[in-house]
Amino acid sequence: MRHTEFWARMDEALGEGYSRSWAELFVIADLGSRTATEALAAGVPPKEVWRAVWSVLELPERLR
């Protein structure tokens, strides 16, 4: 998964106006107690970050 696909999925799940803010503010334990934005900046693969986001938000299977 590329970063562009990650952000497209975030926009679909949370809306364009909220997804970036959420990714910058919400700390996820499975990402080493980092935000999605911090994890991506640290080099965590977007697919791994998406799995953590998907899990914490309890999104439907179709968005996995």
N, C-alpha and C positions, 0 to 999 in steps of 0.2 A: 504494500500500500504506500502510495506517495503522500506527501503532506497535503497536496491539493485534494486528494480523495478524503483524507482525514477531515479537513475543514468542510468539505461538502457534506459529509455525514454529520458533523457537528451542527451545521446549519439546518439540516433536515430534522435532526432530533430536537434542537432547542430554538431554532429560528435564527435568522441572520443577525438580528439586533441584539441577541443575548448570548450566542454561542461563544464569542471571543471573550466577553466579560466573564462568563462562567469558567472558561478554561484558564483564565488568569487568576481567579479567586478561589476556586474550590480545590481543597487539598485532598488528594486520594492516597490512602494508605498503601494500596498495591503498587503505587508508583514511587515508593520510598518517601512517603509523606511530602510529595511535591504536587504542584498543580500540573495539569496537562501541558500547559505552555512551558513550564520549567522542565518537565520531563523531555519534551521534544527538543528544547534548547540544549539539554544535556546529552542528546544523542540516542535517547530511547526510540526504537523504531515506531513509526506512527501506528502500525498494526497493533503493537503491544499497548500503546497508549489508548487506542480505540477500544480494545478489549476491556481495559480497566474502566473507561468511561461508560461503556455499554453495561457493565456489571453494576457499577455504583448507581447509575440512573435507572436500573431495572427496565431497560428498553425491550421492546418486543423482539422476538427471534428474527423477524424479517429485516431488522436493522443491524443484525450481527454482521 
